[in-house]
């Protein structure tokens, strides 16, 4: 199929190189592999300049990208939702493959291995026939044993409870629904590694959705803090997308940058802390003191919402 006079997409008569109704090209053919690659780079990575302009303003001009979008300067930048989704996906991908996890992934070495490591540090040669004395724990009295048992139970568990607490939690969950109580008891009975794996799976499965659902909440908090400003909810949502996209970008840089560069990560985190109030004053105006107060309230409430979202993701790990 070459140049067409009637658009196959919307059936509009074409008078030029593109359809006046939907914008589809009039010259159609099966694209080659090179054209597929060019289309991907041009439209999704925005190599022609949109991405770099957007990132430059996002990094070094707090609030400017939001102001330009509100003022109608939009064609030169990447859409806010695409920008936010791109950087959030990059962050969670880096976080997942960086090896960070819940709990301590390296269990304590057994007494024999600890003794061997101590012998190596002291320069004592070890071979297959060499023996290492392992100190034997002295048994305590019956009362001491009961007291110790009452203090802690299941030392290999990621989430530890006092004796009887896990039964109480399971009973309360069973009061809500018997199946829920059974799942809670099964989770408590898991080992340290199994609990950590379940929490990790739940975090990477549900946390991105939970954080994305926090965007309307973040915008609603801004709406409450700036009541009477005359701004619509959509403007607050736009600001939320841009500022959270910047946060994901900064956190991604902190994860991938080498540790050998001194002070770089603290400087990035410092810029992350001061970015939001600077952007708020740029977009919404107001005095520095009033902006700082609004920023403190906003971050406190948003932190509470984020903690609830993470707890909800962990709860899904328990009941899954």
C-alpha positions in Angstrom: 0.0 0.0 0.0 1.5 3.3 -1.1 0.0 6.8 -1.2 -3.7 6.7 -0.5 -6.5 9.3 -1.1 -8.9 7.9 1.5 -7.6 7.4 5.0 -7.9 3.6 6.0 -8.2 4.6 9.6 -11.0 7.2 9.7 -12.2 7.2 6.0 -11.5 10.9 5.5 -10.4 12.1 2.1 -6.7 13.0 2.2 -5.5 16.2 0.4 -1.8 16.1 1.5 0.8 13.9 3.1 -1.3 13.4 6.3 -4.9 12.8 7.1 -6.7 15.9 8.2 -9.0 13.9 10.5 -6.7 11.7 12.5 -3.1 12.7 11.4 -2.1 9.3 10.0 0.4 9.4 7.2 -1.0 9.1 3.6 2.1 7.1 2.5 1.7 3.6 4.0 3.9 0.6 3.7 5.1 -2.3 5.9 7.8 -0.8 8.0 11.3 -2.2 8.1 13.2 -3.2 11.2 15.1 0.1 11.0 11.9 2.1 10.8 10.4 0.2 13.8 13.5 1.1 15.8 13.3 4.7 14.7 9.6 4.9 15.6 10.4 3.5 19.1 13.2 5.9 19.8 11.3 8.9 18.4 8.0 8.4 20.0 8.8 6.6 23.3 12.3 7.7 24.2 11.7 11.2 22.6 15.3 11.4 21.3 14.4 14.4 19.2 14.6 16.6 22.3 11.4 16.5 24.3 12.8 14.1 26.9 16.0 16.1 27.5 14.2 19.4 27.7 11.7 17.9 30.2 14.4 16.3 32.3 16.6 19.4 32.3 13.7 21.6 33.7 12.7 18.8 36.1 16.1 18.6 37.6 17.3 22.1 37.7 14.2 24.4 37.6 11.8 23.3 40.3 8.2 24.1 39.3 9.1 25.5 35.9 7.8 22.4 34.0 4.5 22.7 35.8 4.2 26.4 35.2 4.9 26.0 31.4 2.3 23.3 31.1 -0.3 25.4 32.9 0.5 28.3 30.6 0.0 26.2 27.5 3.6 25.4 26.6 3.1 21.7 26.2 4.2 20.4 22.8 7.9 20.8 23.6 7.8 18.6 26.7 7.0 14.9 27.5 3.4 14.4 28.9 3.3 14.5 32.7 1.8 11.1 33.2 4.3 9.4 30.8 7.2 11.2 32.6 5.9 10.0 36.0 5.3 6.4 34.8 8.7 6.2 33.1 10.7 7.3 36.1 8.7 5.2 38.5 9.1 2.1 36.5 12.9 2.8 36.2 13.1 3.3 40.0 11.3 0.1 40.9 13.3 -1.9 38.3 16.6 -0.6 39.7 15.4 -1.2 43.3 14.4 -4.7 42.5 17.7 -5.7 40.9 19.9 -3.8 43.3 19.7 -6.6 45.8 17.9 -4.5 48.5 15.5 -6.6 50.6 13.6 -6.8 53.8 15.3 -8.1 56.9 18.8 -9.4 57.1 19.5 -11.6 54.2 22.7 -13.0 55.8 22.0 -15.2 58.8 24.4 -15.3 61.7 27.1 -17.9 61.3 26.9 -21.0 63.5 29.3 -21.3 66.4 31.8 -23.5 64.6 32.1 -21.2 61.6 32.5 -18.2 64.0 35.3 -20.0 65.8 37.0 -20.9 62.5 36.7 -17.3 61.4 38.2 -16.1 64.7 41.1 -18.6 64.3 41.8 -17.3 60.8 42.0 -13.8 62.0 44.5 -14.8 64.6 46.6 -16.6 62.0 46.0 -20.1 63.2 46.3 -22.5 60.2 43.3 -24.7 59.5 43.2 -27.9 57.5 41.0 -30.9 57.2 42.5 -32.5 60.4 42.7 -29.3 62.5 40.1 -28.9 65.2 38.6 -25.8 66.5 37.2 -25.7 70.0 33.6 -24.4 70.1 32.5 -23.0 73.4 29.6 -24.8 74.8 26.7 -22.8 76.2 26.0 -23.4 79.8 22.5 -24.5 80.6 20.7 -22.2 83.0 18.2 -22.9 85.6 14.6 -23.9 84.9 13.4 -20.5 85.9 15.9 -18.7 83.6 14.8 -20.9 80.8 11.2 -20.1 81.2 12.0 -16.4 81.5 14.0 -16.5 78.3 11.2 -18.5 76.5 8.7 -15.8 77.7 10.9 -13.0 76.3 11.3 -14.4 72.8 10.0 -17.1 70.5 11.1 -18.2 67.1 14.5 -16.4 66.8 14.6 -17.2 63.1 11.4 -15.3 62.3 11.5 -11.9 60.6 8.6 -10.7 62.7 8.9 -11.8 66.3 6.1 -12.0 68.9 6.0 -12.7 72.6 4.6 -16.0 73.6 0.9 -16.0 73.1 0.8 -12.9 71.0 0.8 -14.8 67.7 -2.2 -16.8 68.9 -4.0 -13.6 69.9 -3.3 -12.1 66.5 -4.5 -15.3 64.7 -7.6 -15.4 66.9 -8.5 -11.7 66.1 -7.9 -12.4 62.4 -10.1 -15.5 62.6 -12.8 -13.4 64.2 -12.9 -11.3 61.1 -12.9 -14.3 58.8 -11.7 -18.0 59.4 -9.7 -18.1 56.2 -7.9 -14.8 57.2 -7.0 -16.3 60.6 -5.6 -19.4 59.0 -3.4 -17.3 56.6 -2.1 -15.1 59.4 -1.1 -18.1 61.5 0.6 -19.7 58.4 2.6 -16.5 57.9 3.7 -16.3 61.5 4.8 -19.9 61.3 7.1 -19.2 58.4 10.8 -18.9 58.8 12.8 -15.7 58.5 13.7 -16.3 54.8 10.1 -17.3 53.8 8.7 -14.2 55.5 11.2 -12.0 53.8 10.5 -13.5 50.4 6.8 -13.0 50.9 7.2 -9.4 52.0 9.6 -8.7 49.1 7.2 -10.2 46.5 4.3 -8.2 48.0 6.3 -5.0 47.9 7.3 -5.3 44.3 3.9 -6.6 43.3 1.6 -4.0 45.1 3.8 -1.1 46.1 4.0 0.5 42.6 0.2 0.4 42.4 -0.2 1.8 45.9 2.2 4.6 45.3 0.5 5.4 42.0 -2.9 5.5 43.8 -1.3 8.0 46.2 -1.0 10.6 43.4 -4.7 11.7 43.7 -4.3 11.8 47.5 -1.2 14.0 47.2 -3.1 16.3 44.9 -6.0 16.4 47.3 -3.7 17.4 50.1 -2.4 20.2 48.0 -6.0 21.3 47.2 -6.6 21.5 51.0 -3.5 23.4 51.7 -4.2 25.9 48.9 -7.9 26.4 49.5 -8.9 29.8 48.1 -6.1 29.9 45.6 -8.5 29.5 42.6 -6.5 26.5 41.2 -8.3 23.4 40.0 -7.7 19.9 41.2 -6.2 19.0 37.8 -3.4 21.6 38.4 -2.6 20.1 41.7 -2.5 16.6 40.1 -0.1 18.0 37.5 2.2 19.3 40.1 2.1 16.0 42.0 3.1 14.1 38.9 6.0 16.3 38.1 7.4 16.4 41.7 7.0 12.7 42.2 8.6 12.0 38.9 11.6 14.1 40.1 11.7 12.1 43.4 11.8 8.8 41.5 14.6 10.2 39.2 16.7 11.3 42.2 16.2 8.0 44.1 17.2 6.1 40.9 20.4 8.2 40.6 21.2 7.5 44.3 20.9 3.8 43.7 23.0 3.6 40.5 25.8 6.1 41.2 29.0 4.6 42.6 29.8 4.9 46.3 33.3 6.1 45.5 32.2 9.7 44.7 32.3 11.5 48.0 29.3 13.5 49.2 27.4 12.9 45.9 24.5 10.9 47.4 24.0 13.3 50.4 23.9 16.2 48.0 21.3 14.5 45.9 19.2 13.7 48.9 19.6 17.3 50.1 18.4 18.6 46.8 15.5 16.2 46.9 14.5 17.6 50.3 14.6 21.2 49.2 13.1 20.6 45.8 9.5 20.4 46.8 9.2 23.6 48.8 11.1 25.5 46.0 8.7 24.1 43.4 5.7 24.9 45.6 6.7 28.6 45.9 7.4 28.7 42.1 4.0 27.4 41.2 1.7 28.6 43.9 3.6 31.7 45.2 3.4 32.8 48.8 6.0 33.7 51.4 8.9 31.4 52.4 7.6 30.9 55.9 4.1 30.0 54.8 5.4 27.7 52.0 7.7 26.0 54.6 4.7 25.4 56.9 2.6 24.0 54.1 5.5 21.8 53.0 5.9 20.3 56.6 2.2 19.6 56.8 2.1 18.1 53.3 5.1 15.8 53.9 3.8 14.7 57.3 0.4 13.7 55.9 1.9 12.2 52.7 4.4 10.2 54.8 1.5 8.8 56.9 -0.3 7.8 53.6 2.8 6.2 52.2 3.3 4.1 55.4 -0.3 3.0 55.3 0.3 2.0 51.6 3.4 0.0 52.5 1.6 -1.7 55.4 -1.3 -2.6 53.1 1.2 -4.2 50.7 2.7 -6.1 53.6 -0.7 -7.2 54.7 -1.3 -8.6 51.2 1.8 -10.7 51.7 0.3 -12.1 54.8 -3.1 -13.0 53.3 -1.8 -14.0 49.9 
